[in-house]
Amino acid sequence: VFGGQTYQVVPDSAHRFDNGDLTLADLLAFKLTQDPGLPALTISTATPATNALVTLIGRGRNRGAATTWNAPPPLGNFDGWLWASSSAQRWGTNHVSDRSETVLDTQSFGLQFNDIASPPAGEHEAAAANGDSGGAVFIKRSGSWQLAGILFAYAGYEGQPSSTSLFGNVTWASDLSLY
């Protein structure tokens, strides 16, 4: 569903990407029967550099109230946000923290959710939440936007309360340049 219109998938067009070693990535593409009228996307041919600024777009759970998790020793306390029960399309930015990682059999890059006291204008520390899988990760290179990744997972602390994003959590995006 895009713009309130439902688009049908071309039968038998689904393609599950593989890693070249018989393992399957958490990445699937398919063709639509109708053109939704979107501009063509340039897919990145290079993994984003460490600390590169990227823009995440998803449709997962919204941010709720601020929270603190008092983790058992030796972890300490972690601030962050509860997830609201509602969802909406939204965007945010983050910096690449991990490059060329394999997570859930998927070649990916990571984005760590950090507490930025005074972020530069236009930068908003973003993290994935439930429902963001399949969302886009864009990078701007030489003045043009490129699709660098697809959101597919997030990692919290062991024992972290459910439905929370805490500083230090990592969002994982499939690295399209490797597929």
BELSUL-V177129 format. One record per residue. N is the residue number from 1. SS is DSSP state (helix for helix, strand for strand, loop for the rest). PHI is phi in whole degrees, 0 to 359 (999 if undefined). Layout:
# BELSUL-V177129
n: (N:N)
ss: (SS:SS)
phi: (PHI:PHI)
This chain:
# BELSUL-V177129
n: (1:2:3:4:5:6:7:8:9:10:11:12:13:14:15:16:17:18:19:20:21:22:23:24:25:26:27:28:29:30:31:32:33:34:35:36:37:38:39:40:41:42:43:44:45:46:47:48:49:50:51:52:53:54:55:56:57:58:59:60:61:62:63:64:65:66:67:68:69:70:71:72:73:74:75:76:77:78:79:80:81:82:83:84:85:86:87:88:89:90:91:92:93:94:95:96:97:98:99:100:101:102:103:104:105:106:107:108:109:110:111:112:113:114:115:116:117:118:119:120:121:122:123:124:125:126:127:128:129:130:131:132:133:134:135:136:137:138:139:140:141:142:143:144:145:146:147:148:149:150:151:152:153:154:155:156:157:158:159:160:161:162:163:164:165:166:167:168:169:170:171:172:173:174:175:176:177:178:179)
ss: (loop:strand:loop:loop:strand:loop:loop:loop:strand:loop:loop:loop:loop:loop:strand:strand:strand:strand:loop:loop:loop:loop:loop:strand:strand:strand:strand:strand:strand:loop:loop:strand:loop:loop:loop:loop:loop:loop:loop:loop:loop:loop:strand:loop:loop:loop:loop:loop:loop:loop:loop:loop:strand:strand:strand:strand:strand:strand:loop:loop:strand:strand:strand:strand:strand:strand:strand:strand:strand:strand:loop:loop:loop:loop:loop:loop:strand:strand:strand:strand:strand:strand:strand:strand:strand:strand:strand:loop:loop:strand:strand:strand:strand:strand:strand:strand:strand:strand:strand:strand:strand:strand:strand:loop:loop:strand:strand:strand:strand:strand:strand:strand:loop:loop:loop:loop:loop:loop:loop:loop:loop:loop:loop:loop:strand:loop:loop:loop:loop:loop:loop:loop:loop:loop:loop:strand:strand:strand:strand:strand:strand:loop:loop:strand:strand:strand:strand:strand:strand:strand:strand:strand:strand:strand:strand:loop:loop:loop:loop:loop:loop:loop:loop:strand:strand:strand:loop:loop:loop:strand:strand:strand:strand:strand:strand:helix:helix:helix:loop)
phi: (999:219:60:81:252:268:247:272:270:296:305:61:265:297:228:271:283:240:263:82:233:77:270:259:280:276:209:224:235:208:261:260:286:233:280:284:81:274:291:296:256:274:267:301:255:222:298:301:292:303:77:295:279:233:247:258:231:216:223:263:294:284:283:255:285:297:213:229:254:272:288:294:302:265:294:98:254:229:269:172:221:282:270:284:282:271:231:200:289:205:221:194:243:200:249:295:251:230:242:52:259:249:233:51:60:234:289:212:230:251:228:275:276:242:271:256:296:226:292:300:306:86:253:227:295:246:219:284:224:307:99:276:305:93:287:265:236:251:231:258:232:50:81:239:280:231:279:263:199:235:296:215:200:220:234:252:279:298:84:299:301:292:58:225:241:244:301:107:296:238:260:247:234:296:271:297:295:268:246)
